[in-house]
């Protein structure tokens, strides 16, 4: 498929690049569109799909006979997780409430319009055939991503646009997706356009790279040219040009100490969690003492999110287990809000269900009340703290912008700030750096390190990337169960 963008200029100013857009993808090419958060990558992808009305110029698609084609491009973004259900009443804790979760569809039902032969071919190719009999709401974020990718590939598009498809996947799944896309490129001629926020996710079958920065398309190049000056691709000259302005040192903030009357933040003995007869966690023992810094590790579907739902008070099965939080046995009179007020939390699930059309400053301020949306009036001091934290993370330019109208990486950054805003005793960060560009990741890790230098602060950190785990982490908990 050949795509020709010729002097395209969106009709509305908020969707315009600094210059008219011209770009060509030739037959057989696979492209990566790469740049920092907010650079214009997603806007460019929307332009290719006709989601942006044009004031002038054109976007056209041609087959090998140079006949113009229509409807040949499919895309997949993080927000497409919401397309997996027709329900408008989905909510964050629904996954942990078995009665409400039963309203969600079974994964196989969402593939019923495909032939059984095709279902088996693609789901086995990506190793998710075992997920088909489970309800969508019960799948982990990584499993949901794999299901979405498989479903869109089953439609056999000519060109597929994938927005950061590797994030949220464990190492084995990233390798499997890489092989799957390479196989479909070689065997079925699928052409792919990847939207990426970091160079390390750029696979070997990509032929061309389009750098984007500050709402400007930079000079495109081949993959070889992109990596030419540094074959190891640890620090790329082009990448430095892209990300040079997105990182800054921050002065060490002052975090107040507190006298906390407990020794153990988390204490679990023989914990078991199961749904519809399926065991998610079995005989889990875990003790997290005040001030410890932990990494919680495991593959997609291993039960990490379920374990954290017990810690955060979201999962009612905590009452049926032998566990204590902040030195107090669950079920002895404390409310869910007594627990949450001591915790700063970010997870893929929170991001999935936080789709409020409100200014990002209000999203950050909602962290004071642990709510999805801001339904209480903040004090002047709380607003000041929210602004201070946004400046600290370099997110102050987003204060008045609508949360649903910024990029995925910018959303993740705002939700990360939300986790810090109340200066929590326990910081739980589940894949916090998803979608952040290279500079923002460095900045976020620096702030996490500084925050956790306070010996009174406790950290539980989840990541599928070893290099993203903060240096302050000294203990590890590995979950080995796999649902795949």
Secondary structure as UniProt FT lines:
FT   STRAND          2..10
FT   HELIX           13..15
FT   STRAND          21..25
FT   TURN            27..28
FT   STRAND          31..34
FT   TURN            37..38
FT   HELIX           41..48
FT   TURN            49..50
FT   STRAND          54..62
FT   TURN            64..65
FT   STRAND          68..69
FT   STRAND          73..76
FT   HELIX           78..84
FT   HELIX           92..96
FT   HELIX           98..101
FT   TURN            102..103
FT   HELIX           107..111
FT   TURN            112..113
FT   HELIX           116..125
FT   TURN            126..127
FT   HELIX           129..131
FT   TURN            132..133
FT   HELIX           136..138
FT   HELIX           141..154
FT   STRAND          159..163
FT   TURN            165..168
FT   HELIX           171..188
FT   STRAND          191..196
FT   HELIX           199..201
FT   TURN            204..205
FT   STRAND          208..213
FT   TURN            214..215
FT   STRAND          216..217
FT   STRAND          221..222
FT   HELIX           223..227
FT   TURN            228..229
FT   TURN            231..232
FT   HELIX           237..243
FT   TURN            244..245
FT   STRAND          264..275
FT   TURN            276..277
FT   STRAND          278..289
FT   TURN            290..291
FT   STRAND          293..297
FT   TURN            300..301
FT   HELIX           304..311
FT   TURN            312..313
FT   HELIX           316..320
FT   STRAND          322..325
FT   TURN            326..327
FT   STRAND          328..329
FT   TURN            330..331
FT   HELIX           336..340
FT   TURN            341..342
FT   STRAND          343..346
FT   HELIX           348..353
FT   HELIX           360..365
FT   HELIX           366..368
FT   TURN            369..370
FT   HELIX           380..392
FT   TURN            393..394
FT   HELIX           396..398
FT   TURN            399..400
FT   HELIX           403..405
FT   HELIX           408..420
FT   TURN            421..422
FT   STRAND          426..430
FT   TURN            432..435
FT   HELIX           438..452
FT   TURN            455..456
FT   STRAND          458..462
FT   HELIX           466..468
FT   TURN            471..472
FT   STRAND          475..478
//
